[in-house]
Amino acid sequence: MCRNITELRGLEPAATDQEIEAAARQYIRKVSGVRQPSAANVEAFEAAVQKVTDATHELLDALPERRQPPKTVPPLRRPEVRARMVARGESVPAI
């Protein structure tokens, strides 16, 4: 189902809080079928994102280090994604 979710374990440098939250948000969007929550469901949507973010932090902290880095680069580390964020006037997280 979520084959496009980015692998975060084993990144150098380690996954940032922003990368973990972005992956959680991607997962919640996929599972819920909601890309942009309405005012009626934004609270439930954001609560779910926070729970998945917290669970992801716990999981990454508990797992041993990987022997090899992941095969893909997280979106927030890709130059084309960062350029789109700058063009839209969004803040670009430090890596």
N, C-alpha and C positions, 0 to 999 in steps of 0.2 A: 504494500500500500504506500509506504512513505520512502520509496527508494531514492528520492532526491534529498533527503535530509542529510546534512553534512556531517561527516565523522569529525569529532572534536578531540578524541583521545589520541595523544601522541604528537600533538602539534608542537612545533618549536618556533617561537616561544609558545608557552601553554595557551590554551583557549582563554580568551578574555571574557569578562562578564557580559559584554555586549554580544559576543559570538554565541555564548550559551543562551542568552535570552532570545536572540534571533532564531536559533534552532528550535527553541521551545515554541516561539510564536509561529514558525513554519509548521510545526507539528499540530498545534491547536487549530490553525487555519485548515489544514488538511482533514483532520478528524471531524471538525465541526461543519465544514463546508462553508464557513463564513470568512470571507476575505477581510471585510471591514465591518466590525460589529456596529449595530445600531445603538441608539441611546438606550433602548430597552434591554439589550443584552451585553453591553460593554462591561458591566461589573463582573458578570459571570465569566466572560471571555478573559479579562485581565487577571482574574483570580486563578483561572486555569493556567494561564501563561506563567504566573508566579509559582504555582505548585510544580509545574514541569521544570521550570528553571531551577528551583531548589532541589528537586529530585536529581536533575542532571549534575548539579554541583556535587551532591553526595556520591553519586555513582562514579564520577571522574576521580574524586578524592579517594575512593575505596579501591579502585582497580589498580593493578600494577602497571608500571610503565610499559609502553609498547616497544617491541623490538624494531619495528619499521614505522615510518610516518604514514599517515593516511594517504590514499591515492589521489584524493582531490583537495583542492585548496578551498577553505571556507569563503563564502561570498564577500564578507567584509575585508578579506585580504586580496581580493582580485582588483587589479587597477581599473578595469572597466566599470565595476560596480562603484568603486570609490569616486570615479569621475562623474557618474550619474548622480551620486549623492551630492557632490559639490555643485553640480549644475542646478540641482533642485534647491540649493541653499540649506541642505541638511548638514548637521555636524557629522564629521567623519571621525569615528573612534580611532584612537591610537592602537597600534598593533604591538 
